Amino acid sequence: MYPPNGANLKALVQFIGNAHSPERYFLVGSNPAETKYRVLKIDRTEPKDLVIIDDKHVYTQQEVRELLGRLDLGNRTKIGQKGSSGLSRAVSAFGVVGFVRFLEGYYIVLITKRRKMADIGGHAIYKIEDTNMIYIPNDSVRVTHPDEARYLRIFQNVDLSSNFYFSYSYDLSHSLQYNLTVLRMPLEILKTETTQARQESFDIFEEEGLSTQGGSGVFGICSKPYEKYVWNAKLLEVVKTTVHRDWLLYIIHGFCGQSKLLIYGRPIYVTLIARRSSKFAGTRFLKRGANCEGDVANEVETEQILYDASVMSFSAGSYSSYVQVRGSVPLYWSQDISTMMPKPPITLDQADPFAHVAALHFDQMLQRFGSPIIILNLVKEREKRKHERILSEELVAAVTYLNQFLPPEHAIIYIPWDMAKYTKSKLCNVLDRLNVIAESVVKKTGFFVNRPDSYCSILRPDEKWNELGGYVVSTGRLQTGVLRTNCVDCLDRTNTAQFMVGKCALAYQLYSLGLIDKPNLQFDTDAVRLFEELYEDHGDTLSLQYGGSQLVHRVKTYRKIAPWTQHSKDIMQTLSRYYSNAFSDADRQDSINLFLGVFKPTEGKPHLWELPTDFYLHHKNTLSLLQTRRSYTYWWTTGVLKHLPLPFDEVTCAENRRKLTVKKFHKCEEEIDIHNEFFRPYELSSFDETFCLAMTNSTRDFMPKNVGIDPSPFTVRKPDETGKSVLGNKSNREETVLQRKTAASAPPPPSEEAVSSSSEDDSGTDKEEEGAVSQRSTPVKVTDTGDNTKITENVVQSTKDVYGVNLSDVPSEDDLTIYTRSLSTLSSVEVMQMSPNAKFGT
């Protein structure tokens, strides 16, 4: 990953041209420092086609001012007339989500408001807060269609302001382990790839003639996103081969939350990222099981990242991550909701004696995660009337069949456990049993850490640490394999099980970084409460997206410490889920199908709302016969088995190298200047708007306020000692209430609205905004109310001092150093509109 043109790209959209004859739009994008710009020209005279011209040139600030000045002058109604302007700004934005067409012309979807949600090694992760849809063709050429407005409403039902995330400089579609694995690629391979890239690519940095042989420089690596977790891939497909990749901003859907664990003043950031699959996506009862390609419903990859925030460099810092997956049982099954029953009967739709769909699904997992694949099946096993047990029996048969052909050391591990039965028993402790399972799972898969074992683990060896699995390399440890948890809905029981596994992995992660002396974490400590709050927000968010309500049963429910008022809340959540499933899920499913490009409106064919079912849209083998049939015995992809237990996607081979783009930058380029990119010394900052002070803090939010209490976040505290109630009663601050709705773990800093750059004033652009088709998404307003630790307002302070990073920890660039960056989309995008007599060019 690398930044060809800057790290953060804020989009600034302007209409430039004669207001009486708007013929084209211009998008002007810049890096955050506003020193480099790119320009796109969009033709508005085509009623149904999208015509975009990218001149592939990088402008300086002076050049773009001159260009905008010429456009302004050429579009004035009378040259030299005062008070008139040839340029008019429509909207300011932070990125281009994509382009979409229904039955008329194309729309452009822009991010107009964002909120920072997390920071990973200096790479900011933002949540989309508001968007705009702008119709591209001119009114004079527009061909109207009576059903266009209805399609537009359906498309806008996918609320982009609800749990969609993006980053300009970090690949959110991949795990941290994958993103940092490219750093270990041999330098010789990078030099080879750079030579090939120079021959094929058009990027501006190759035009500068940087030598790849000798000298000091920095290699930048960009990997292709993992499209399974990208939600705007279809929206960008139409321009993917036309425009420079700086314009492509990939978004994910799911959850992102971050909290700060203070260990005697040492800041440790705990981040939780959930990526929801865009394949076979939908709502609870309308998407069950798997499709013909092995993609399952409600598939979510959850990654917990732990790192020492005092050193932010990927090369010099300490980073650790652990990944686990949830997803529907990979079989052909469904539930008929026409009966209006709370629990519709489960039906197996197709016989699959050779476990074909399960084989496709586990083949995907072996490629991405390696082995072992561990299945934790939480569905009921003993029932008076067969219901959930139908799925267990079929899943056992599928796993047994597939394991016949795998080597024993890489076999799929199946763990059945009837969690509901244990919950009803007064003699059994559910979480104790889950803790035993979690220890067994983490020992088999290991976890990722980018540094060798600490010397303290050699001085004070621990038996559990010596039994840890995974793959040990000279630079640290790799996670091999993954835990796949499922119940029927993959919501309540699954979230609690994932929390217990995550808690166990967190202990190992803290131990690997030398922060605790034993890989154990106790309940009722500040660290576990902070982590539990993150997982509750994570579970509520995923449950709302798939089931229509928040979690019904939480960790406290299974610990049996929930207050009596929780029962009434559980009833309300159950009713909310039932109402959503019965009355609104069908409309939500149509919106998801249209947004993801599963259904494409076509003139003369049935409309989306006229289809009796979307089964044929998600199962492509029903519309056409497959040319090749996979083997029933060798059911894995060629080459996967050879590299196990390592995931095939992370091994160094020719096929994976084709997914990477490698460039070499001069060591003085601003793109690889981590300090300037992260701390922004050219901007003023205040404590009130500093992200690291606004996030959930173990000391401020959980530690007792009494003097003399042990400040360690690993000390077990009584209920009356903690800063927050162990029963989970959150502060009644408005930020926290809104955060629960918008899937954030702590009140983040105020969201940013795009503003025009200084270059616009000099270019003669008109400051009056024109109307545009606004997407139906309401920005979340956070009211900043005080608490005991509120910092005095308007205290301006450099972010360098706030984060307290020691620059001596940042590695030297005297030698060739590899930095990872994801492709940065342009920081400033301006849409301009001009009449035909104006000329475009530099």
N, C-alpha and C positions, 0 to 999 in steps of 0.2 A: 504494500500500500504506500502511496506517496502522494504529495500534493503538487501537481503540476503548476498550480497557479494560486497558491495561497491556502490557508488552512480553513478559515470560516468563510462561507460565501453567503452573503446576505443578498436577497434579490430585491432590486429596486426597479419597479415597472413604471414606464412613462409612455404616454401617447405623444408622439411628436409629429406634427404635420398641420396642414391647412384644415381647419375645423370643418370647412365646407366640402372638402374632397379628401377624406382620409383613405389613402390607398394601401398603406402598409404600417405595420408595427415594427418597432425596434426594441430588442432586449439588450440592455447594457449591463454586464456583470463585472464586478470587481472583487478583489481580495479585501480582507478587513482593513488593511492599512490604506486602501484606495490608491495603490501605486500601480496596479496592473489591471487592465480591463479587457473584456471580450465583447463582441457585438454580434447579435443575430438579427436578421431581417426576415420578417414574416409577411408574405403577400396576402392582402385582404380581398383581392379581386376574384379569387377562386371560390365558388359557392360551396363545394364539397371536398376539395382536395386540400391538403396541407403542404404549402410550399415554403420551405425554410432555407435560407442561405446563410452559411457560416463562413466567414472569410478567413478563418483559422489564424487571424493575426492578433497579437497581444499588443494593446495600446498602452502608452504611458498616460498619466493624468493630463499632460498638456495636449497630447494627440487626441484624446477623447473629447476634450473641451473644444478643440478646433473642429472636430467632426460634428459635434452637436451644434456648434455655432453655424457651420455651413448648412446643416439641415434646417436650423431655425430660419436662417436668412432665405433659403430657397423656398420655404413654405409660407412666407408672409404674403398676405393678399396684395399688399403694396410695399415694395421694397423701400425701406427707410421710413415707413410710417410709424410714428410713435404710438405706443399703447397696444399694438397688435403683436402677436407672437405666433410663430410657426410650430412651436412645440407645446404640448400640453401633457402633463403627467396624469396618469389614471390611478395608479395604485403603487404603493411601496410594499415590497415583500422580501422574504428571506430564502426563497428557493422555488423551483419549478417542480411540482408533483408530477405533471405529465399533461398529455393531450388526449381528449376523448371526443368521439363523434357518435351521434345516434342516427337520426334520419336526415338532418340538415348538415350544417358545416361543423367545423371543429371548435372545441372550447379549450382554453388553457387554464389549468388549475394551479394557483399560486399560494404559497404559504405567507400569510400576512402578519401572523403573530406567533411567537414561540416562547417557550419557557425552559430554562436550563434545569435539567432533572438529575444529572449525574456528571461526574468527571472521572475519566480513567486515564491516568498518566498524562494529564494535560489535554486530553481529547474530550471536548464537551459533547454531551448527549442532550438533545433538545426534544421537548414534547410540542407537537403542533397544537396551537391554541385557537387559531382561526385561519380560514382559507377564503379565497375568492375564485369564482369561475367567470372568465371573460370570454364572450363569443367573438370569434376572430373575423369571419367574413363581414364585409361592409353591408349596410342595410340595402344599398342599391342593387346588390347581386344576390341577396338572401332569397333562397327558395324555401318558403314556409311549408311546414307539415303539421297537420292537426294533432299528431301524437307526440310531437317533440317535447312539449311542456311536461307531459306525463313521464316520459323517460328521464327528463331532467330532475323531476321531483324524486323519482325512485333512486337515481344515482346519488342525490344529495342526502338520502336517508342514511347512507354510510357517513356517520359524523366523524370527519377527519380530526375534529378537536377532541376526540375521545380516545386516548391511549394509542396514538400513532407517534412514532419516535424516529428521529434521524440524527445523523452526525455527519459533519463535513469531513472529518479526518480520521474516523474509526469505522471499520466495517462491522456493523451491527448484525449482519446476517451470519457471521461466523463467530466461533467461540474465541476466547482469549488465547487458548492453546494453539488454535490454528493460526491466528494472527501473528503470534510470536514465533511460530515454527519456521516461518519464512526467514527469520533472522539467522537461523542456523544453517541456511543454505550455503554451501561452499562458495568462496569468493570467485573461484575460477568459473563456476556456473554463471554467476552474476555478470562477469565480464563477457562471457559468450553471449548471454541473452542481451546484454546492452549493445553489443556489436550488431546483432540481428535487428534489434529494435531501431537502431539508427538508420538501417537500410529501408525499413518498412514504415516508420511512423512519421507524422507531420508535426510533432510537438515542437513548440517554440524553442525549447532548450537544446534540441538537436541542431537547430539553425545557428545557435551560437558557437557551434564547433568545439564543444568540450571534448577533450581527449579522454579516451577510455584506458589509455596505457600510461601508467605511472602518474605522478603528481598526487596531490591531496584532493579528496573529493568525498562526496557522500552518495551512496546508492539509495535510491528510493524504489520501493516495491509496491505494486498494486495488484491485488487479486480480484478475480471475478466474484461478484456476490453470489451467495447461495440462493438461487431463485425461489426455493421452496418457502423461504421466510421473507421474501420481498413482496410487498403488497401493491406496488405501483409498477411492476415489471411490464404489464400490458399497456399501461398508460405511456410508458417511455419507449415502447417498441417501435412506434412509428418514426421516431427521431433518433433512435439509437445509432444508426449507421450514418446519419447526416451531420450531426453536430459533434463538437469536441466533447470528450467525456467529462470535462469540467462542469458541463451543464447537467449531468445526470446525477440526481440526488435520490438515493434509494431509501425507502421508509419501511419500517417494520411495525407490526401491530402486536400488542400484548401488554407488557408491564415493564416499568423501569423505576427503581427506587434506590436511594442511597442514604446511608446513615454513617455517622462518625463515631468510632469507638476510641475513646481517649484512655490510654494506658499510661498513667502517671505523666500526662502531658504529651505522649507520643501519639500522633493522629493516625489511626488505622481506618481506612474507608471500607465499609462493607456494602457491596452493590449487588442487587438482584435484578437480573434481566430475563424476561420471559419473551420468547419469540413464538408467535402463533403461526402455524402453517397456513399458507394461502392455497394449498391444494386440498380439495374436498372440504372446503371451509363452509360453515353454516351454523344453524341453530340446533338446539338440543335434540328434539324428536325428529327433525327433518334430516339430520345428518348423523347416521349411526354406522358403526362398522368401518368398512374400507371400500374403496372403488377398485376398478379393474387394474389400476396401476400400482396398487399397494399403498396408496396414501390413505391415512385413517382420519376419521373425524376428531375434532377437538384435540389435535396434536399440538403440544406446546413443549418447547425445549427451554428449560429453566437453568440458568447459569448463575452461580454465586461467585463473585470476585472479591478477593481480599488483597489489599496492598497497603504498603507503608506510604502515606501521603507526604512524608517529609522529603522523599526523593521521588520525583515524578517521572524520570527518564525510564523508558522501557529497557534500555541497555544497562543502567546502573541500579535501578530500583528493584524492590522485592515484590513479586506478583504471584498470586495463586488463584486457581479457579477450580470449580467442580460443577459438572453438568449432569443433569438427569432429565428424563423425558416422561411425559404423560400422553396418553392417547387411547382412543376407543379400541376395543378388542378387534384385532385384524381378521375379521371374518365377514362374509356377506350376511348381514342381519339388519333388522329394522324393527320399529314399533309402530303400530297403527294407532294414530291419534284421533281417528274419526269416532271412536267409541266414547270420547270425553271421559276417560278413566284417569285417575291420578297416576296409576302404574299400568300403562297399556301392555298387553302381552308381547313377549319377545318372539320374533319369527325369524327362522333361518331361511333366507330368500333363495339361496342356491346351494346345491351340494358341491363340495369341493374336496373330494377324497384325496387328492394329491397336494393339498394345502398350497395351491397356486398363489392365491392372494397373500397369504401369510409369508410365503417364500419371497415375494417381491418386497414386502414390507421389511422383513429382517435383512434382506440383501442391502437395502438402503441404509439400514442401521450399521451393518458391518462396514460399509464403505465410509461412513461418517465417523463412527465411534470405535471401530475395532471390536475385539472380543475380550471378555465374555459379554454377551447380551443377557442381562438378568431381568426376568419378568416377575414382578410382584403383583399377583392377582388377588384383589381384595373382595371379589364378589362373593355372595352367599353360596355356601355349599350344601347346607341342610335346610330344605324348605318343605312345607306340607304340600304345596303345589309347585311344580317345576316352573321356575321363572328365570332367575339369574343363573341357576345351575346349568341351564342349557348352554350358556356361553363357556362356562368352565370346562365342561366335557368336550366341547368342540376344540377349544384352545389346547387342552392337553393332548388330544389326538393329533392336532397339527404340529405341535412342538415335538412330539414323539416321532412323527414321520420325518420331519426335517433333520432331526438330530442323527438319524441313521446314516446320513451321508457326510456329516461333518466329522473332522478328527475329534476324538474325545476331549482333548485339552481346549478346544474352541467351541464346545457344544453350548447350546442355549440353555441357560439355567432357569428352571421354573419353580417359583415359590408361591404356593397357594396358601392364603390365610384369610379365614372368614372373620373379618374385622367386626362386622355387625354382631356376630354371635358373642365374641369376647366382650364387646361393649355392654351387652345386657347382663353379663355375669358379674356378680358382686365380688367374686373371689379373684377375678383376674384383673390385672392392671394392663390396659391396652398399650400405654406408652412404654412400659417396661419390655413388653414383648416386641414392640416396634424398634426399641433401642437395640435389642439383640440382633434383629434382622439388619438394622442399619450398620452395626459394627461388621457383620459378615459381608455386607455388600461393599462397603468402603474398602475393606481389606482386599477384596477381589479386584476392584477397578482401580484403586489408587486415586490420585488427584494430580492436578498440574501445579508445578511450582518452578519458577525460572531461575532458581539458585540451588547450588549443592546443599546437602544436609548440613545443618548448623553444627558447629563444634560442640555445642552443649549437648546435642543428642549422642555424641560419642562419649562425653564425660559422664553423662547420666543416661545410659541406655534404657530404653523402655521396651518391654516385651511386645506390646501392641505395635510399636513402630517397626520392629524387626520383622513382623509378619505382614507388613503392608505390601500390597500388590502394585500393579501398574508397571511402568517401564522406566527404569533408571538410566539416565544419560549423564554425560559429564557436566552438563549445564543445569541439571535439576531432575525433575520427575515429570512423567507424562501420564495422563489418565488413559487407560486402555479399557474399552468397554463402557457400558452405561447401564444404569438402572431404568427400566421401563415400568412405570406404575400405572395400574388401571383399576377402576371399579366399573360400574355400569355407566355413570355420567362423567367419571373422572373429575369430580369437583370436591365434595366435602371429605370423604375418606382419603382420597388421593392426596389432597393438600396437606392433611395431617401427617400422612406417611412421608411425604416429601419433606416436610419440616423436620421430622425426626432424623431422616437421612442427612439432610442439610446441616442439622445441628451437630451430628457426629462428624461430618466432613469438616465443618468449621473448626472443631477442636484440633483435628489433624493439621489444618491449614495454619492455625495460630501456633501450633507446636513447631511446624516446619520453619516458621519465620523467627523462632526463638522467643516467642512472647509469653508462653506458658511452659511449665516444667513437666506437665503430663498431658497427653492428648485426651483430656476429659473436660467436659463442661457440665455444670450442675444447673438444674432449674432454679428459678428465683435469684439469679444473678443478673446484674445490669446488662451484661453481654447477651445473655439468652433472651431477656425481655426485649431488648432492642431487635434481635434477630427474629423473634416471634412476631413482633409488630410488623416488620417487613413482610413476613410470610402471610400474615393476615390480610394486609393490603393487596399482596400478590394474589391470594386466593379469592378475595372479594372481586377483584377486577376481572379475573378469568371467568369467574362464575357469572358475573353480569354479562359478559360478552357471549357466553355460550348458553347459559341457562336462564338469563333474564332476571336474576336476583342475586343478592350477596350470599355468602356461605350460610348454611343452616347450622351445621355442626362445626365448631372451631376446636382449636387445641385445648382451650379451657374446658370445653364440653367433655372431651375425653379424659382430661385430668380430674374431672368432676369437682371443679372449683368455681364453675360459672355461677353467677348470682341467680336468684329465683326469677328476676325480671327477664333473664335471657330466654326463658321458655316462651314467653309471649312474643318476644322478638323472633324466635325461631318459627312460630306459627305464622307470623306476618310474612316472613321471607318465603315460607312454603306456599302461601297463598299468592304472593307476588310472582313466584316462579310458575305456578300453575296458570295464572292469568296470562302471563307473557307467552307461555307455550301454546295456549289455546287460541289467543286472539291476535298476537302481533308477530309471531315467529315467521309466518308465511311472507309477510311484507319485508321483514328483515332479510329473509333468504333471497328474495328477488333482488334486493338492493346489493347484497354481497355478490350474487351471480353477475349482475351488470357491472359492478365496480371492478371485479377481478377479470372481466373479459370472458367469463365462461359462456355468457350469452351475448351475441352481437346482433343488434337490430338490423334487419335487412328488409328492404322494400319488397313487398309481395309475399313475404313469409309471415307465419303467425307471430303475434307480439308476445312479449314476455308474460303478460298477465293472461294470455289465452292458452298457455301450455297447461295441460292437466298435471304434469309432473316434470321435475328437472332431472329425473333419473338418467335420461339419455344424454344430457349435457355433461354429466360427471363420469359416465361410463362410456368411453369412446369405442369400446369394442362392440357395442350394440349397433353402431352406425356403419361400421366397416370391419371387414375381416382382417385379422392380423396376418401379415405376410410371413412372419416367423413365429414359431412356437418354442417357448423356453423348455429346457430339459426338466424333467420331473425329478431327476436325481442330482445332477450338477446344477443346483438352483441358484448359485451365486454368480456374480459377475466375474469374468476372467481376470485374474491377477489379484483379486481380493484375498483369496486364501493364502497366497504366497507370502504376504506381508503381515499376516496376523501374528501377534495380537495388535499390532499398530493399525490404525485406520488407514485405508488406502488413500484417502484424500490428503493425508499429511506426509506421505512418503515422497522421497525425491525420485521422480521418474519423469520420462519425457511427456507423458500425458498430463501430469500435474503442472509441469513447467509451462505448458501452453496456456494455462489459466493465469499466468503471472505476466505482468508487464514491468520491465526493469528499466530505470533511467538513472543517469548519473548527473548529479548537480554539482555546481561549484560550491566549495565549502562556505563561501561568503553569501550565498543566496539566502534571502529572507525566508524562503519556504522551509528550510531546515533549521531555522533559528527557534529553538524551543522556548527560550526565555522570552523573546519578544512576542511570540505567538500566544503564549499562555498568560503572561503578566500584563500585556498591553501597556507598556510604559508611556505611550502617546495618548492614553485616555485617563481621565479622572475617574476614580472609583470611591465609593463610600462604604462604610461598614454595613449600613442597612441593606445595601444591594449586593453584598458579598455572599456568594453561594455557600462557601464553606462554613459561614457563621449561621446561615439560615437552616441548614439541614439538621435532622434529628441528631442530638448529641447525647452520648451515654452519661456524661457528667452533668449536663444541664437538665436533662429530661428524666433521668432514672436514678441518679445517685441521691442519697439523702442530703438534706440541707444542713443537718446538724454538724457542728464542729467536732472534730475528733473521730469521725467515722472513717473506716478504711476506704480510701478512694478507689481501690482496685475494682474494675468491672467484673472480676471473677469471684468476688466475695458473695456468699449466699446471704440474702437479707430477709428479714421478717416482713410481713405485709405492712406493718406500721412504720417501717424504716425507709421504704422506697419512696422515690420522688413521684412515681406514678403508681396508681393502684394496681395490684396484681390481678384484680378482676378485670382489668382492661378498660376501665372508664377513662376515656381519653379526655384531655383538656377540652373545655368548651369553647376554645378559641375558634373563630370562624375559619381560619386557615386550615385547621385540622379537619373540620367538618367537610370542607371542600376537597381536601386532599383525599379523604376516603372515597369521594365520588370520582375523583379524577386520577386515582391510582398513583398517588405520590406518597412517599413514606414520611415526608416532613414538609413544612411550609417552605417552598422554594422562593427565591427572590422574585420580584415583580417581573412579569413577562415583558418581552421586548416587542415593541411595534416598530415596523420599518419606517425609517425617516429618510428624507432625501439627503444626498451627499453634498459636500460643499461645491463639487464640480458642477452641480446643476445650476447653482446660482450664477456661475460665470458663463454657462452655456446659453443663457437666455431662456431657460425653460419656464413655462407658466406654472405657477404654484397652485392654481385652482384644480382640484381633483374632479374628474368626470365620473359619472355613475357607471357602475358595472354590475353584472349579475353576481350577486353575493351568494355564496354557498350557505346552506342552512346550518350554521354552526355558531353557537354562542360562546364567546370567550369567557373563561372563568375569572371572576374578579375576586381578588384576595384582599381582604381588609387587614391592614397591618395593625394589630393591637399589641400592647406591651405585655411583658411578663417580667419576672424578677431579674432576668439577666439581659434585658434589652440594652443595646448600646446606644449611646447618645446620638441623636440624629445629626445628619449633615457633617459628620466627621469624615473628611476626605483623607483617604489613605491609599498608598500604593498597594496593589494586590500582591506585590512581592513581599511586603511586610506581613500582610494578612495570612498568606499561605506559609510563610516562614521557610522557604526552600533555600537550602545552602547551595549556592551555585558551584561550589567546589565538588559537589556530588555529580554534576553533569559531566559526562565523558568528554574528553578532548577530541577535536576533529582533525588532529594532525595526521592521523592515519585514516585509511578508508573505514568509515563507520556506516553501518546499515541502520536506517531509521524506518520504522513502519508508519505509514500514513495511508488512510484511504483516500480515494479520489475526492478532492474538494470540489464542490460545486461552486459556481461563481458567486463571490461575495456580494456583488451588487449587480442587479439585473434591471435594465431599464427598457420598457416597451415604448417604442416611439412610432408615431404615425405621421406619414408625409404624403404630399400630393405627387402626381406623376412627374412634374417638371423638376423635382429635386433630384440631385445625384447622390449616389451612395458610394463611399469609398474613403480612403485615408488621404 
